[in-house]
């Protein structure tokens, strides 16, 4: 219901969290504007010269006319209705939505970084090139790799880059391979990246313990397999205890082992993918190293590789030239080419490097340890009502099941998630991974206090109690949010993709 009534007459002033917020088109009044410009001091160009007739719409678009004060208030009210990492717990499993220190944001805003044009000559960019080279070195140390590229602009872009490197390395040996193996609990971007790289996807089933079924993996391995994509800890939050055997099996058929770095913060400073036998590693800087996450980016997904694959990295990369005494941009000998128009999302790289420098080696190790401690603590608090899908000790996240609540009271994972919104928490990931019935995938991250974890656990336990005495209340949730639960079935059947102000 709109706060603007029939005929465009305002019924009441929109209030925070109260009346429905009108759209800008509903607020529009002819003649109002939110801008003012000084008189033009250059000759005005006729409209016909700027925009040819054929490029203009016959009828001007119905753009809203809103006063500046009303416009600012509109966006401020909307902003105050949004939930954000800086407001409270955001336990989305597999996403690592943690608080990001503002010092990294401040450093990334230094004029020396923000004013640097991506096409600036090397001599004018020595500071930034030095930072990029140092960041590559730190990432290699963290992952146990030998060389890295910073170009990929997101985790999925890192996946595709790693797979193209895999493809180029096999092709250089005259080895044509057609399949890449992926666990059935893998991130959804993995199979999409495999297909984009020109490979076929083969799924590896999980064991009853939630780990890669080693026997099933060996049955799938042959000389047609280019590699295996895996993250460790895996997507259900468990450490792959047989990772050395998995790596040996893949390498025995000439395949390569690819590490999806989505869960890197669970082992940060404690274990390295390179030591586990991985050949290619991408790191989600926007998950692990204090850069903005969510809302579509920007992100950064650097890829690090073993020495045998270094020549295939995208370029150019920053390298120190002893003879010239400066950093130069160099294209690797067998490079797959650029995967970004310039050098990656440099602002994100600066944020990540600032975070690493601020924490140092011991601080980064504490990140990994705290991520695991927080997840295991929260898991233990709610285990009686929300049993974990697998019995092994979790790492940075755990997958619980609302299956018992559904069976006993008809309360599903979606009901639990919506009810959490009424209690001031963002919901965890639901219905992923698909191999778990009524999945609740929870990742508290290393940045939440014990007080927050206790409060989140209390909210989950309260929801379980409500499920016993009044399950219908949970079916109605959320009841205290600006937007109530949408009709998902209707939305799927009658999807509206455009806004019609006359509808």
N, C-alpha and C positions, 0 to 999 in steps of 0.2 A: 504494500500500500504506500503510495507516494505522499510526501509531505506537501505536495502541491495539488490542490483540488481541481475539479472540472473548470475549464475556462482559464486555467493558468493562475488562479488566485491562491496565494499562500494561506494555508490554514494555521500554521504555527511555525515558530522558529525551530529548525532542526536542532536536536540536542545530542550531545555525545552519548552513544549507546541507547538513545531513546527512539524518537521518531525516525522513520525510514529516511535515508539520505536521498534527496532528489538528484537526478542527473543534471549535468550542465545544460542540456537542452531544455529540461523542465525549468531551470532557473533563468533561462534566457529572456531578456526584455529588449525590444528594439531600441537601438541607440546607445546602449550601455557598452563600455569597453574597459579593458584592464591594461591599457597601454597609452602612452603619449610620447610622441616624437617631436623633436625640434623642427622648425621649418627647413625644408630641403634647400641646401646651399649649392646644389649642382643642377645642371639642366635635367629636367625630368624626361625620361624616355617614354614615348607612347607605348601603350599596352600592346598594340599590334606588333611592335618590334621586339618586345620581350617575350611574348607568348603568342605564337601564330594562332590564327582562328581555328585551324583544324585541331589544335591541342587543347582548346577550351571547351568546357561543358556548356551545353545550351542553356542550362539552368544552373546558376551559382549554387554551390553546396550549402546546405542549411547549417552553417556554423553557428555555435551559440554566441550570444552577446551578453557578457557577464561583467559586472564591475570588479575592479581589482580586489577590493575588500572581500566581496563574496567569493571570489575565486580562491583567494588564500585560505579563507575559512573552510571552504569545501574540501580542499585537499588536506588541510590540517585535521579536519574531522575524520576523513577516511584513514589518514595515517594513524590516528589514535585508536582506530578500531582494528588495526592490523596487529597480529601477534608477531613477535620477532625474537631473535636470539638474545638481544639485549634486554628483553623484558622478562624472560623466564626460561624454564627448562624446555628443551626441544629434542626429545629422545627418539628421533627418527632413526631406526636401525638401518645400517648400511650406508648412511649418508653423512655421519659425523658432523652434525650441525652444532658446533661448539662455539662458545664465546671467543671472539677474536680481539686480542689486545689492541687498544687504540694507538699504541706507540708505532706499530707497523703501518697503520694508516697515515700517521703523521710523517713518517720517513718517506713513504711513497709520494707524499705531496710536496716534497722539496722541489724548488724551482729547477734545480739541476737535472732532475728526472722529468718533471712534467713539461718543461720547455724544450726538451731535446727532440728534434724531428727525427723520425725513423730513417730518413735518407741522409742524415748528417754524415759528413766524412769521418773516417776512423779517428783522425787527429782530434776532432771536436767531441768525441764520445769515449774517451779513454776511461773515465770513471765508471761509466755504465758498462763498458766492455769488461773492465776488471771485476765488477760485481757479478756479471754473468759467468765469467770464467771461474770465479770463486764458488758460485752457487753450483755450477756443474761439478766441481771437485767435492763439495760437501755432499751432494746427492749421491755421487759415486761411493763415497765413504759410508754413507748411511745404508745404501743398498748392496754394497759389495760388488759393484760393477767397475768398469775401467774407463768408460767414456759416455758422454751424455749429450742430448740435444734439448734445448729449452723451447723449441718452436711450437710443439703441439699446444693448442689453446684450450684444451679440456681433457678430461679423462678419456672420453670416447675417441677424441682425436689422437690421444696417445696410443690407444688400442690399435687404431688403424695404422698409425705410423709403425708400431712394433710389428704388426703383421706384414706390412709392406717390406720391412727390413728382412723378416723371415723369408718372404717370397724371393727377394733379391738374392739372399745368400744361397738358397737352394738352386735358383736359376744359374748362378755363377758357376756352380758345379755341374751344370747340365742335368740337374735332378728335378724332374717335374713331379710335383706332389699336389694332390687334389683335396685332402681333408685336413681339418683341424678339429681336435677333440675338446669338448667343453663339459664340465660336470653339470648334472641336471639341476644343481642349486645355484648356477652361475648368475651374475648380473645380467640384466636384460640387454645391455649394450653389447655384450660379448658376441652372441650369434649375429647381431646386425653388423658388427665390425668385420667378422669373418666373411660374411657374404660380400660386403663392400670390397674386401681384399681379393675376391675372386675364388674363395675356397668354399667347399661344401662343409656343413656342420654335422658332427657326429656327437651324440650325447653319451656321457659316461654316467652310469647310475651311482647313487650314493649307497653306502652300506647301512646297516641298521644303526650304526653309531653316528651317522651323519657325515662320514668321511668318504673320500674317493674309494670305491670298491676296486681294490688292486687287481683282483682276478678278472673282473670285467674290463678293466683298463687294458690289461695284457692281451685279452682276447680281441680287442679292437685295434691293437697296434700292429702296423705293418709298414712297408716301405712307401706306402701311399700317404702316410700321415706326416704332415709338415710340422706339427707341433701340438702341444697341449696348453690351453689357457687356464690358469688357476690363480686363485688368491689364497694366501695363507697368513692368518687364519681365514677359513673359508666363509662362505656367505651365511652359514648358520652360526657363525661365531666360534667355531672349533678349530684348534690347531691340527693340521694334517700331520699326525705323528709318523706316518710312513713316507714323508716327503722325500727322503733320500732314495727309497726304493722306487717311488714314482719317477723321480728324475732319471734314475739309472735305466728304468724300463723305456722311457721316451728316447733317451740318448742311444740306447742299444739299437734302435731302428733308424737312427740318423735324424730323429726329430729334435725340435728345439722346445724349451720350456719357457712359457711366457707368464710373467707375474702381473696380475691385475692389482695395482697398488691401492685400491679403494680402502683396504683395511690395514694399511701400513702403520697407522698410529698405535695399533695393538702390540707391535713388536719393535717399535722405534727405540733404538739404542740398546736393544736386548738381543735381537737376532736379525740376520741380514739375508735377503733373498738369494744373493750370490753364493752365500755359504750353504744354502739349501740345494743348490744345483740349477738355479734359474739362469737363463741366457739373456733374457730381455725383461726389463722392468719399467713400468710406468708409475709415476707418483702423482697423486692428486694433491697438488699444492693447496687447492681450495678446500680440502678435507683435513689435511694433516698439518699444514704449516700456515695457519692464520691468514687466510685470504677470504674474501666474501664468498659465500656458498648459497645457492638458491636464487630463484628469480631469473634464471637464464644466464647467469654469469656476470662478468667475465671469469674465466677459469684459467688453469694452466695444468698441463699434463705432461711434463718432461719425460723423456724416455732415456734410460740408461742401458748399456749393453756391455757384453764381455769384449775383450780385446779383439777376438776373432771377428766380431761384427762391427767394429768401430768405423771401418771405411764406408759402411752403408748408411751411416747416420745422415739425416737431413742437414743441410748447411745453407749459408756459411755459419761456422762456429768461431767463437773468439779464441785465438791462440797467441801466446806470448812470442814475440820475435826478438831473440837475443841480439841479433845484428842491428836492428833498428831501435831496440830498446822501447818497444811499445806493443800494444795489442793490435792484432790484425784479424780480419775476418777471412777464414779459409774454408773452402769447400772440400769435404772428404773425397778421397780418390774414387770411390765407387758409390757416391751418394745417390739416394733415391730421389734427391731434389728437394725443393722447398715443400713444406706442408703448412706454411703460413706466409702471408704476404711480406712480412718483414722478419722480426726476430722473436716472435711470440708476444704474449701480453706482458710487456716489460713492467708495467705498474704492479701486476700481480707477482712477478718475480722479485721485485724490490720488497714487497710486503713479506714474502716468504723468507727471503734472506735476512731481513730485519728480525724476524721471529727466531730464526736459528741462531743468530749472533747474540740476541738478548738472552736466550736460554743456555746456550753452550752445550757441550756434550752431556754433562751430568743432568742438565735440565731437560734435554730431549729424552734421555733415558727415563726420567721421572714421568714424562708424558705417557710413555708406553706402560709403565708400571701402574700409574694412577688410572688409566683407561680400563685396565683389566680389573683392578681392585674395585672400582666403582660399579662395574657391570656385575661382578660376582656378589658384591654386597647387596645390590638391589635385587638380583635374582634370588638370593637367599631369603629376603624379606617377603617376597610374594609367591614363593614356590608352592605353598600349600593350596592356594586358590588358582594359580596359573602355572601348572606344571610345565617344565621345559620339555621341548620336543625330543631332546637327546640327553643322555645321562652324563656325558663327559663334562669336565669343567670348562666353562665358557671363557672367552678371551674378552674383547672389548664390547661385545654385544651378546645377547642371548635371544633365542626364539622360543617364546612360550606359546601355549595353545589355550584358546578360549573354548576348545571342544567340550570339556566337562560342563561349562556353563550353558552351552548350547543344548547339550543332551538333557541336562536336568531342568533347565528353566527357559529354553528357547532364546537365550541371550547370546548374540554372536560377537565376533571380534569387532565388527563395525559399531555395534552398540557400545562396547567398552570404550572404543576410541572417541565416539561422540560424547559420551558421558564425561570423559576426562576434560573436554573443552569447558564444560560447565564448572569444573573444579579448578580452573586456572592453569591447566597444563596443555601443551600441544600434545597431540596423539602420537604414539609410536607408529611405525610402518605396519600396515595390516595386509593380510593375505599374500605375503611374500616372506620367504620363498614358497613357491607353489606346492612344494612337496610336503608342506606341513599343514594339517587341517586347522582352519580358523587361526592362522598364524598372527602372533603379535611379536614383532621384531623390535627389540628395545636396545637402544644404545645411549646410555647416560653421558658418555664422553668423560674425559679426564678433568673437565673444568667445572663440574657440578660439586657443590659442597655436600657434606653428609646431611645437613639440615634439609637441603632440597631433595636428596634421595629419600630421606625418611618421609617427607611430605608427599612425594610421588607414590611411594609404596602405600602410604595410608589412603590416598585417593583410590588406588587400584583395589585395595582390600575393601574399602567402603562400597565401591561399585559392585563387587562380588556379593556383599551382604544385601544390597538393594535388589540384586538379581533374584535372591531367594524370596524376598517378601513382596516385591512389586516390579516384576520384569517389564510391565508396560511403561513404567517411568523411564526405563532405559531405551525403549523403542522410540520414545518421544524426544530423546536428547539429540542435540543440545537445545536447552530452553532459554539460556541467558546470553546467547551470542547475537550480534546484529543480523546474521543470516542463519536461518534454521536449516535443518537437514533437507537437502534437495530430494526430489523424487527421481532417483537414479534410473529406474526403468523407463519413466516417461522421457527423461533427458536423452537416453540412448535411442528411443524410438522416434522422438520428435525433436531432434537436435536443431537448434537455431544458431547459425554461425554469424549472422549479421544483425546489427541494431537498426530497427526501423522506428524512427521517432513518431510515426503516424499509427503504428500498430496498437 
